[in-house]
Amino acid sequence: MDNIVKKVLPIAGRAMIALMAVFFGLGHFMNAQGMAGMVPVPGGIFWVYFTGLCLIAGGVGLFIPKVAKLAGTLLGLLILIFAVVIHAPKMGADQGAMMSFFKDLAIAGGAWLAAVVSDLKS
């Protein structure tokens, strides 16, 4: 059991965060117009495509040992920014925003854990 915890779970957890990031990033490209309205700064469609690309790059980067630590760190920061900029301002009036805020906090934490675990040696 200890072997599974030390070897399999870190890889599985990193893969789950990476796949989530890639699929969320692809979603930015498939529904860019719909997401552009959520962007609270000018140039909404640009930011949707840019953050979609960042999500895909972060997810792919978690699979590449040389950049996995940086990818996980930046991916976590991006998701935290989403939580604070997009969801936090709506939390008082929208329960869905509160759920999205805490979901994003959990994902950011998972990305940071993936960054740390990518550095561990057995």
FIPAPA-483275 format. One line per 8 residues: number of its first residue (from 1); their letters; for each residue x, y, z of N, C-alpha, C, O, CB. Coordinates in nm, 2 decimals. Glycine has a CB too. Layout:
<pts>
NUM	A	X:Y:Z:X:Y:Z:X:Y:Z:X:Y:Z:X:Y:Z; ... .
</pts>
This chain:
<pts>
1	MDNIVKKV	0.08:-0.12:0.00:0.00:0.00:0.00:0.09:0.13:0.00:0.06:0.22:-0.07:-0.09:0.00:0.12; 0.19:0.12:0.08:0.28:0.24:0.09:0.34:0.27:-0.05:0.36:0.39:-0.09:0.39:0.22:0.19; 0.38:0.16:-0.13:0.43:0.18:-0.26:0.33:0.25:-0.35:0.37:0.34:-0.43:0.47:0.05:-0.32; 0.20:0.22:-0.34:0.10:0.28:-0.42:0.09:0.43:-0.39:0.09:0.51:-0.48:-0.04:0.21:-0.40; 0.09:0.46:-0.26:0.08:0.60:-0.22:0.20:0.68:-0.27:0.18:0.79:-0.31:0.07:0.61:-0.06; 0.32:0.62:-0.26:0.44:0.70:-0.29:0.46:0.71:-0.44:0.52:0.81:-0.49:0.55:0.64:-0.23; 0.42:0.61:-0.52:0.45:0.60:-0.66:0.34:0.63:-0.75:0.35:0.71:-0.85:0.51:0.47:-0.69; 0.22:0.56:-0.73:0.11:0.57:-0.82:0.03:0.70:-0.80:-0.01:0.76:-0.90:0.03:0.45:-0.81 .
9	LPIAGRAM	-0.01:0.73:-0.68:-0.10:0.84:-0.65:-0.04:0.97:-0.70:-0.12:1.05:-0.75:-0.13:0.85:-0.50; 0.09:1.00:-0.68:0.14:1.13:-0.73:0.13:1.14:-0.88:0.09:1.25:-0.93:0.28:1.15:-0.69; 0.16:1.03:-0.95:0.15:1.03:-1.10:0.00:1.05:-1.14:-0.03:1.12:-1.23:0.21:0.90:-1.16; -0.09:0.97:-1.08:-0.23:0.98:-1.11:-0.29:1.12:-1.08:-0.36:1.17:-1.16:-0.31:0.87:-1.03; -0.25:1.17:-0.97:-0.30:1.31:-0.94:-0.25:1.41:-1.03:-0.33:1.50:-1.08:-0.26:1.35:-0.79; -0.13:1.40:-1.07:-0.07:1.50:-1.17:-0.14:1.48:-1.30:-0.17:1.58:-1.37:0.08:1.48:-1.18; -0.16:1.36:-1.34:-0.23:1.33:-1.47:-0.37:1.39:-1.47:-0.42:1.44:-1.57:-0.23:1.18:-1.50; -0.44:1.37:-1.36:-0.58:1.42:-1.35:-0.59:1.58:-1.36:-0.67:1.63:-1.43:-0.65:1.38:-1.22 .
17	IALMAVFF	-0.50:1.64:-1.29:-0.49:1.79:-1.30:-0.45:1.83:-1.45:-0.51:1.93:-1.50:-0.39:1.85:-1.20; -0.35:1.76:-1.50:-0.31:1.79:-1.64:-0.42:1.77:-1.74:-0.44:1.86:-1.83:-0.19:1.71:-1.68; -0.49:1.66:-1.73:-0.60:1.64:-1.83:-0.71:1.74:-1.81:-0.77:1.79:-1.91:-0.66:1.50:-1.81; -0.75:1.77:-1.69:-0.85:1.87:-1.66:-0.81:2.01:-1.73:-0.89:2.07:-1.79:-0.87:1.89:-1.51; -0.68:2.05:-1.71:-0.64:2.17:-1.77:-0.65:2.17:-1.92:-0.69:2.27:-1.98:-0.49:2.20:-1.72; -0.60:2.06:-1.98:-0.61:2.05:-2.13:-0.75:2.06:-2.18:-0.78:2.14:-2.27:-0.54:1.92:-2.18; -0.84:1.99:-2.11:-0.98:1.99:-2.16:-1.05:2.12:-2.13:-1.13:2.17:-2.21:-1.06:1.88:-2.09; -1.02:2.19:-2.01:-1.07:2.32:-1.99:-1.02:2.42:-2.09:-1.09:2.51:-2.14:-1.03:2.37:-1.84 .
25	GLGHFMNA	-0.89:2.41:-2.13:-0.83:2.49:-2.23:-0.90:2.47:-2.36:-0.93:2.57:-2.43:-0.68:2.46:-2.24; -0.92:2.35:-2.40:-0.99:2.32:-2.53:-1.13:2.38:-2.53:-1.18:2.44:-2.63:-1.00:2.17:-2.56; -1.20:2.38:-2.41:-1.33:2.44:-2.39:-1.33:2.59:-2.42:-1.43:2.64:-2.47:-1.38:2.41:-2.25; -1.22:2.65:-2.39:-1.21:2.80:-2.41:-1.21:2.83:-2.56:-1.27:2.93:-2.61:-1.07:2.85:-2.36; -1.16:2.74:-2.64:-1.16:2.75:-2.79:-1.29:2.71:-2.85:-1.34:2.77:-2.95:-1.05:2.67:-2.85; -1.36:2.62:-2.79:-1.48:2.57:-2.85:-1.60:2.66:-2.81:-1.70:2.66:-2.88:-1.51:2.43:-2.80; -1.59:2.73:-2.70:-1.70:2.82:-2.65:-1.64:2.96:-2.62:-1.68:3.02:-2.52:-1.77:2.76:-2.53; -1.56:3.01:-2.71:-1.49:3.14:-2.68:-1.59:3.25:-2.67:-1.58:3.34:-2.58:-1.39:3.17:-2.79 .
33	QGMAGMVP	-1.69:3.26:-2.76:-1.79:3.37:-2.75:-1.87:3.37:-2.62:-1.89:3.47:-2.56:-1.88:3.36:-2.87; -1.91:3.25:-2.58:-1.99:3.24:-2.46:-1.91:3.27:-2.33:-1.96:3.33:-2.24:-2.03:3.09:-2.44; -1.78:3.24:-2.33:-1.69:3.28:-2.22:-1.65:3.42:-2.22:-1.62:3.48:-2.11:-1.57:3.19:-2.22; -1.65:3.49:-2.33:-1.60:3.62:-2.34:-1.68:3.72:-2.25:-1.62:3.82:-2.20:-1.60:3.67:-2.49; -1.80:3.69:-2.23:-1.89:3.77:-2.15:-1.85:3.77:-2.00:-1.88:3.85:-1.92:-2.03:3.74:-2.16; -1.78:3.66:-1.96:-1.73:3.65:-1.82:-1.61:3.73:-1.79:-1.57:3.75:-1.67:-1.71:3.50:-1.79; -1.54:3.77:-1.89:-1.41:3.84:-1.87:-1.43:3.98:-1.83:-1.50:4.06:-1.90:-1.32:3.83:-2.00; -1.38:4.02:-1.71:-1.41:4.15:-1.65:-1.32:4.26:-1.70:-1.32:4.37:-1.65:-1.41:4.15:-1.51 .
41	VPGGIFWV	-1.24:4.24:-1.81:-1.15:4.34:-1.86:-1.17:4.36:-2.01:-1.23:4.26:-2.07:-1.00:4.31:-1.83; -1.13:4.47:-2.07:-1.15:4.48:-2.21:-1.07:4.37:-2.29:-0.97:4.32:-2.24:-1.10:4.62:-2.26; -1.12:4.34:-2.41:-1.05:4.24:-2.49:-1.09:4.10:-2.46:-1.01:4.01:-2.46:-0.90:4.26:-2.48; -1.22:4.08:-2.41:-1.26:3.96:-2.36:-1.22:3.84:-2.44:-1.17:3.74:-2.39:-1.41:3.96:-2.35; -1.25:3.84:-2.58:-1.22:3.72:-2.66:-1.07:3.69:-2.66:-1.04:3.57:-2.67:-1.28:3.74:-2.80; -0.99:3.79:-2.67:-0.84:3.77:-2.66:-0.81:3.69:-2.53:-0.73:3.60:-2.54:-0.77:3.90:-2.67; -0.86:3.74:-2.42:-0.82:3.67:-2.29:-0.88:3.53:-2.28:-0.81:3.45:-2.22:-0.88:3.76:-2.18; -0.99:3.51:-2.35:-1.04:3.37:-2.35:-0.94:3.28:-2.42:-0.91:3.17:-2.38:-1.18:3.36:-2.41 .
49	YFTGLCLI	-0.90:3.32:-2.54:-0.81:3.24:-2.62:-0.67:3.23:-2.55:-0.61:3.12:-2.55:-0.79:3.30:-2.76; -0.63:3.34:-2.49:-0.50:3.34:-2.43:-0.50:3.25:-2.31:-0.40:3.16:-2.29:-0.46:3.48:-2.38; -0.60:3.26:-2.22:-0.60:3.17:-2.11:-0.63:3.02:-2.15:-0.58:2.93:-2.08:-0.71:3.22:-2.01; -0.70:3.00:-2.26:-0.72:2.87:-2.31:-0.59:2.81:-2.35:-0.56:2.69:-2.31:-0.82:2.87:-2.43; -0.51:2.88:-2.41:-0.37:2.84:-2.45:-0.29:2.81:-2.33:-0.21:2.71:-2.33:-0.30:2.94:-2.54; -0.30:2.90:-2.23:-0.22:2.88:-2.11:-0.26:2.75:-2.03:-0.18:2.68:-1.98:-0.24:3.00:-2.01; -0.39:2.73:-2.03:-0.44:2.60:-1.97:-0.38:2.48:-2.04:-0.34:2.38:-1.97:-0.59:2.60:-1.97; -0.39:2.48:-2.17:-0.34:2.37:-2.25:-0.19:2.35:-2.22:-0.14:2.24:-2.20:-0.37:2.39:-2.40 .
57	AGGVGLFI	-0.11:2.46:-2.23:0.03:2.46:-2.21:0.06:2.41:-2.07:0.15:2.33:-2.05:0.09:2.60:-2.23; -0.01:2.45:-1.97:0.01:2.41:-1.83:-0.02:2.26:-1.82:0.06:2.19:-1.75:-0.07:2.48:-1.73; -0.13:2.21:-1.88:-0.16:2.07:-1.87:-0.05:1.98:-1.94:-0.01:1.88:-1.88:-0.29:2.04:-1.93; -0.01:2.02:-2.06:0.09:1.95:-2.13:0.22:1.95:-2.05:0.29:1.85:-2.04:0.11:2.00:-2.27; 0.25:2.07:-2.00:0.38:2.09:-1.92:0.39:2.00:-1.80:0.50:1.96:-1.76:0.39:2.23:-1.88; 0.28:1.96:-1.74:0.28:1.87:-1.62:0.33:1.73:-1.66:0.37:1.66:-1.57:0.14:1.86:-1.56; 0.32:1.70:-1.79:0.37:1.57:-1.83:0.51:1.57:-1.87:0.57:1.46:-1.90:0.28:1.52:-1.95; 0.58:1.69:-1.88:0.71:1.70:-1.92:0.80:1.73:-1.80:0.79:1.84:-1.74:0.73:1.81:-2.03 .
65	PKVAKLAG	0.88:1.63:-1.76:0.95:1.64:-1.63:1.04:1.77:-1.61:1.04:1.83:-1.50:1.05:1.52:-1.62; 1.10:1.82:-1.72:1.19:1.94:-1.71:1.11:2.06:-1.68:1.16:2.16:-1.62:1.26:1.95:-1.83; 0.98:2.07:-1.71:0.90:2.19:-1.69:0.78:2.17:-1.60:0.70:2.26:-1.58:0.86:2.24:-1.82; 0.77:2.05:-1.55:0.64:2.02:-1.47:0.63:2.10:-1.35:0.52:2.15:-1.32:0.65:1.87:-1.43; 0.74:2.13:-1.28:0.73:2.22:-1.16:0.68:2.36:-1.20:0.59:2.41:-1.13:0.87:2.22:-1.09; 0.74:2.42:-1.30:0.70:2.55:-1.34:0.56:2.55:-1.40:0.48:2.64:-1.37:0.80:2.60:-1.45; 0.52:2.45:-1.47:0.39:2.44:-1.53:0.28:2.43:-1.42:0.18:2.50:-1.43:0.38:2.31:-1.62; 0.31:2.35:-1.32:0.21:2.33:-1.21:0.20:2.46:-1.13:0.09:2.50:-1.09:0.25:2.22:-1.12 .
73	TLLGLLIL	0.31:2.53:-1.11:0.31:2.65:-1.03:0.23:2.76:-1.11:0.14:2.83:-1.05:0.45:2.70:-1.01; 0.26:2.78:-1.24:0.19:2.88:-1.32:0.04:2.84:-1.34:-0.05:2.93:-1.34:0.26:2.90:-1.45; 0.01:2.72:-1.36:-0.12:2.67:-1.38:-0.21:2.70:-1.25:-0.32:2.75:-1.26:-0.13:2.52:-1.41; -0.15:2.67:-1.13:-0.22:2.70:-1.01:-0.24:2.85:-0.99:-0.35:2.89:-0.95:-0.14:2.65:-0.89; -0.15:2.93:-1.03:-0.16:3.08:-1.02:-0.27:3.13:-1.12:-0.36:3.21:-1.08:-0.03:3.15:-1.06; -0.28:3.07:-1.24:-0.38:3.11:-1.33:-0.52:3.08:-1.28:-0.61:3.16:-1.29:-0.36:3.04:-1.47; -0.54:2.96:-1.23:-0.67:2.92:-1.17:-0.70:3.00:-1.05:-0.82:3.03:-1.03:-0.66:2.76:-1.14; -0.61:3.03:-0.97:-0.63:3.12:-0.85:-0.68:3.26:-0.90:-0.77:3.32:-0.85:-0.51:3.14:-0.77 .
81	IFAVVIHA	-0.62:3.31:-1.01:-0.66:3.44:-1.07:-0.81:3.43:-1.11:-0.89:3.52:-1.09:-0.57:3.48:-1.18; -0.84:3.32:-1.18:-0.98:3.30:-1.22:-1.07:3.31:-1.10:-1.18:3.37:-1.11:-1.00:3.16:-1.29; -1.04:3.24:-0.99:-1.12:3.24:-0.88:-1.15:3.38:-0.82:-1.26:3.42:-0.79:-1.06:3.15:-0.77; -1.04:3.45:-0.81:-1.05:3.59:-0.75:-1.11:3.69:-0.84:-1.19:3.77:-0.80:-0.91:3.63:-0.71; -1.08:3.69:-0.97:-1.12:3.79:-1.06:-1.26:3.76:-1.12:-1.34:3.85:-1.14:-1.03:3.80:-1.18; -1.29:3.63:-1.15:-1.42:3.60:-1.21:-1.53:3.56:-1.11:-1.64:3.61:-1.12:-1.40:3.49:-1.31; -1.49:3.47:-1.02:-1.60:3.42:-0.93:-1.62:3.49:-0.80:-1.73:3.51:-0.76:-1.56:3.27:-0.90; -1.51:3.54:-0.74:-1.52:3.61:-0.61:-1.62:3.73:-0.61:-1.70:3.74:-0.52:-1.39:3.65:-0.56 .
89	PKMGADQG	-1.61:3.81:-0.71:-1.70:3.93:-0.71:-1.85:3.90:-0.71:-1.93:3.98:-0.67:-1.67:4.02:-0.83; -1.88:3.78:-0.76:-2.02:3.74:-0.77:-2.07:3.65:-0.66:-2.19:3.61:-0.66:-2.05:3.67:-0.90; -1.99:3.62:-0.56:-2.02:3.52:-0.46:-2.14:3.56:-0.37:-2.22:3.47:-0.33:-1.90:3.50:-0.37; -2.16:3.69:-0.34:-2.27:3.73:-0.26:-2.41:3.70:-0.32:-2.50:3.68:-0.25:-2.26:3.87:-0.22; -2.42:3.72:-0.45:-2.55:3.71:-0.52:-2.57:3.58:-0.59:-2.68:3.55:-0.64:-2.56:3.82:-0.61; -2.46:3.50:-0.61:-2.48:3.38:-0.69:-2.41:3.26:-0.63:-2.29:3.26:-0.61:-2.41:3.41:-0.83; -2.49:3.16:-0.59:-2.44:3.04:-0.52:-2.35:2.97:-0.62:-2.25:2.90:-0.57:-2.55:2.96:-0.47; -2.38:2.97:-0.75:-2.29:2.90:-0.84:-2.15:2.96:-0.85:-2.06:2.89:-0.86:-2.36:2.91:-0.98 .
97	AMMSFFKD	-2.14:3.09:-0.83:-2.01:3.16:-0.83:-1.93:3.11:-0.71:-1.81:3.09:-0.71:-2.03:3.31:-0.83; -2.00:3.09:-0.59:-1.94:3.05:-0.47:-1.88:2.91:-0.50:-1.77:2.88:-0.46:-2.03:3.05:-0.35; -1.96:2.82:-0.56:-1.91:2.68:-0.58:-1.80:2.69:-0.68:-1.70:2.61:-0.66:-2.03:2.60:-0.64; -1.80:2.77:-0.78:-1.69:2.78:-0.88:-1.57:2.84:-0.81:-1.46:2.79:-0.85:-1.74:2.87:-1.00; -1.59:2.93:-0.72:-1.47:2.99:-0.65:-1.40:2.88:-0.57:-1.28:2.87:-0.59:-1.52:3.10:-0.56; -1.47:2.80:-0.50:-1.40:2.70:-0.42:-1.35:2.58:-0.50:-1.25:2.52:-0.47:-1.50:2.65:-0.31; -1.42:2.55:-0.61:-1.37:2.45:-0.71:-1.24:2.50:-0.76:-1.14:2.42:-0.77:-1.47:2.43:-0.82; -1.23:2.63:-0.80:-1.10:2.68:-0.85:-0.99:2.68:-0.75:-0.88:2.66:-0.78:-1.12:2.82:-0.91 .
105	LAIAGGAW	-1.03:2.71:-0.62:-0.93:2.70:-0.52:-0.87:2.56:-0.51:-0.75:2.54:-0.49:-0.99:2.75:-0.38; -0.96:2.46:-0.51:-0.92:2.32:-0.50:-0.83:2.29:-0.62:-0.73:2.22:-0.60:-1.04:2.23:-0.49; -0.87:2.33:-0.74:-0.79:2.30:-0.86:-0.65:2.37:-0.85:-0.55:2.31:-0.88:-0.86:2.34:-0.99; -0.65:2.49:-0.81:-0.52:2.56:-0.79:-0.43:2.49:-0.69:-0.31:2.47:-0.72:-0.54:2.71:-0.74; -0.49:2.44:-0.58:-0.41:2.37:-0.48:-0.36:2.24:-0.54:-0.25:2.20:-0.52:-0.50:2.34:-0.36; -0.44:2.17:-0.62:-0.40:2.05:-0.69:-0.29:2.07:-0.78:-0.20:1.99:-0.79:-0.52:1.99:-0.76; -0.29:2.18:-0.86:-0.18:2.21:-0.95:-0.05:2.24:-0.88:0.05:2.20:-0.92:-0.22:2.34:-1.04; -0.06:2.31:-0.76:0.06:2.33:-0.68:0.11:2.21:-0.62:0.23:2.19:-0.62:0.03:2.44:-0.57 .
113	LAAVVSDL	0.02:2.12:-0.58:0.07:1.99:-0.53:0.13:1.91:-0.64:0.24:1.84:-0.62:-0.05:1.91:-0.47; 0.08:1.92:-0.76:0.14:1.85:-0.88:0.28:1.90:-0.91:0.37:1.83:-0.94:0.05:1.86:-1.00; 0.29:2.03:-0.89:0.42:2.09:-0.91:0.53:2.04:-0.81:0.64:2.01:-0.84:0.42:2.25:-0.90; 0.48:2.03:-0.68:0.57:1.98:-0.58:0.61:1.83:-0.60:0.72:1.79:-0.59:0.51:2.00:-0.44; 0.50:1.75:-0.63:0.52:1.61:-0.65:0.61:1.58:-0.77:0.68:1.48:-0.77:0.38:1.54:-0.66; 0.61:1.67:-0.87:0.69:1.64:-0.99:0.84:1.65:-0.96:0.92:1.59:-1.04:0.66:1.75:-1.10; 0.87:1.70:-0.85:1.01:1.72:-0.80:1.06:1.60:-0.72:1.18:1.58:-0.69:1.03:1.85:-0.73; 0.96:1.52:-0.67:1.00:1.41:-0.57:1.07:1.30:-0.64:1.04:1.26:-0.76:0.88:1.36:-0.50 .
121	KS	1.17:1.24:-0.58:1.24:1.12:-0.63:1.20:1.01:-0.54:1.18:1.03:-0.42:1.39:1.14:-0.63; 1.19:0.89:-0.59:1.15:0.77:-0.51:1.26:0.72:-0.42:1.24:0.63:-0.35:1.10:0.66:-0.60 .
</pts>
